[in-house]
Amino acid sequence: SEAGNLLEREKQERENELSVLKKQILVGAILSVIIFLGSFPQWFAFVPEILNDYFVLFALTTPVQFWVGWRFYSGLKILFKYRTADMNTLIAVGTLAAYTYSAAVTFWGEFFSRGGVEPKIYFDTSAIIITLILLGRYLELLAKGRASEAIKKLMKLSAKTARVWRDPAGQANGASGQEQEIPIEEVKVGDIIIVRPGEKIPVDGEVLDGHSQVDESIVTGESLPVTKGPGSKVIGAAINQTGSFKFRAEKVGQETVLAQIIKMVEQAQGSKAPIQRLADIISSYFVPAVIGAAILTFIIWLIFGPAPALTFALVNFVAVLIIACPCALGLATPMAMMVGIGQGARRGILIKEAAALETAHKTGAVILDKTGTLTQGKPAVTNIWPVADQTNDQILKVAASLEQRSEHSLAKAIIEKAREEKFVLFEISDFEAIPGKGIKGNLLINNQKTPAALGNRELMKALGLDEGKLEPKIQELESEGKTVMILVQGNQISGLIAVADILKPETKPAIEKLKQAGLEIWLITGDNERTAITIGKQVGIENIMAQVLPQNKAAKVQALQKRGKKVVMVGDGINDAPALAAADLGIAMGEGTDVAMESAGVTLLRGDLNLIPELFNLSRRTLRIVKQNLFWAFFYNTAFIPVAAGVLYPFSGVLLNPIFAAAAMAFSSLSVVLNSLRLKRE
């Protein structure tokens, strides 16, 4: 498909970009080391003499300046075009000043030595700054680019073919029709489609005949399978479990729910504002200040400097621009982020992109999906309600004995509970599953065949029994979002069993921690208002968004963002993917779907909600380190600006020596690396 090709192209472009960066860093690193060794013959006597030659150093630096560092010149464009500056501007101005000045010294050295100034070169400064900052970019790009993978995974979810009923002329509904397997793209609205057990439903439509249980969790996020019969709606990509049925196609191609979700993920990812980097913000103030300082230095030397004043003015003007370019700036953010991401991974928090760490600590609101996030995502027995002289154990044992032949997901919950109690089940014969109603059979209890049944109100009607007396209890359990089954033994109702998706044990304490951090917590669910409020009360969430359709989740996130809040969305299903992509930060649960994980910036490997407060804590600490790194990156360089401007000259005759520049670079880079590693100890 067209979208698939587009994603393939994007992936290719990203890989090409990474491979170009890799080559540039490698070339830059090798040349920078050679240039550095050649620039300080007094330190490195073992270096061949040819490398001390200025012309050789010029030849080695030129490819680094213009091929390895070409991407930084976009910073000059915004300086001239928009009168603003970012990190690229600072790098372009500083490295070009160093390179141009050193080239001038190489070709016209006598112009500078006329004033008794020993001309110095700064080729090493320019080359090392470009290479180190490019390394920072490479580290960042490596973590990015998972967004399109999410959409690719979504595309793979839909069925590839459909089994339709058509007559030889290709008409649907033909009396003389036959089954034909056709590619999904050829399915038309109105086609009659046959679905067998275990198959994916190809497109959206309405059931005509047959009954089945359908697992729609892939799209709706709800963990319990849904009973389908004539008149029920089915969703493409959902998985048919037990029965087979025919349905009429109503929405095909770009109209299906899954296609709409894909579209929304694409839109959400495209509309997210890129995070403005701290380094860029600082640079936008720092660059004009440095250029101002350099111009001021030039004017002061031109007016008050010794002869030849122009030479001194030029040398010091360039020196200020060179020293101000902080080499460690490019490493300040990526280095801290890399260590922070590593620390997260050790705790089971997978952070896909550095921006996620930057966003987390600014969060104002957290939206939590219910199924699979707050809850376990699978049904479990929650209540047993005996009638007459029955006990809980008897009810459970009889129900589990009936269910041992059933394939229904609720059956698994009841059998699981009976296993925990280590019950020996009764033998069953004449088992019958009644679609949409329940099951019945004969159980061998005390060597006697006893008819038994388990199901809903419809089954009671079919058996001629009245559950009226139990109706208040049934409704009470149903209002809590539980599925209630009525058990019949002999010819009378003997009890109720309720099954529901239960809360994870860590849900409540995790929400407490988030509230203590001053965050606004929301619960989002497709459930009805009553069930949602009940769950909210249990875990301590007052803000509820109930009956939210999968395609409306992203809109709810955007509504909160419009109130000026940074929103974190936590979810686990495909239906959460658009909301995860739209949020300022998406967090996916580790046992959730691949698509949710690809759409989110962070995945919690253990699916433990307690990791969310940990993530916020890690984000805060990492950002603190980034700020300290930026301070150190600028500190040494800023401290040397007065020396570069020639403050020491009247007292000691010292102008900025390249050794000062090299030392400032080495110290600031070392400070940044060591400071980032502190994250490991905390």
Secondary structure, 3 states (H helix, E strand, C coil): CHHHHHHHHHHHHHHHHHHHHHHHHHHHHHHHHHHHHHHCCCCCCCCCHHHHCHHHHHHHHHHHHHHHCHHHHHHHHHHHHHCCCCHHHHHHHHHHHHHHHHHHHHHCHHHHHCCCCCCCCCHHHHHHHHHHHHHHHHHHHHHCCCHHHHHHHHHHHCCCEEEEEECCCCCECCCCCEEEEEEHHHCCCCCEEEECCCCECCCEEEEEEECEEEECHHHHCCCCCEEECCCCEECCCCEECCCCEEEEEEECHHHCHHHHHHHHHHHHHHHCCCCCCHHHHHHHHHHHHHHHHHHHHHHHHHHHCCCCHHHHHHHHHHHHHHHHCCCCHHHHHHHHHHHHHHHHHHCCEEECCHHHHHHHCCCCEEEEEHHHHHEEEEEEEEEEEECCCCCHHHHHHHHHHHHCCCCCHHHHHHHHHHHHCCCCCCCEEEEEEECCCEEEEEEEECCEEEEEEEECHHHHHHHCCCCHHHHHHHHHHHHCCCEEEEEEECCEEEEEEEEEEEECCCHHHHHHHHHHCCCEEEEECCCCHHHHHHHHHHHCCCEEECCCCHHHHHHHHHHHHHCCCCEEEEECCHHHHHHHHHCCEEEEECCCCHHHHHHCCEEECCCCCCHHHHHHHHHHHHHHHHHHHHHHHHHHHHHHHHHHCCCCHHHHCCCCCHHHHHHHHHHHHHHHHHHHHHHHHC
